[in-house]
């Protein structure tokens, strides 16, 4: 019994619900959403896709824009694209 008390005094407490620790953003992250519709006039949505692209923090915004444009070029040729959205987050310097 004495051994257990000694171990209990040396152990560290842990929370039953661990907190999520978010690391600081060190990369450029862009999310691209493309919505495709079956019938634009009626507004019938067929499918929505989402892509997340990650770039090194040292990469210039112009280079990132070029890569996103290349990534989107094939998708935007589809006549059923009804909308697209690009959102980029850059780390604070």
Beta strands, then each sheet from edge to edge (+ up, - down):
strand 1: 27-39
strand 2: 44-56
strand 3: 81-89
sheet 1: 2+ 1- 3+
end
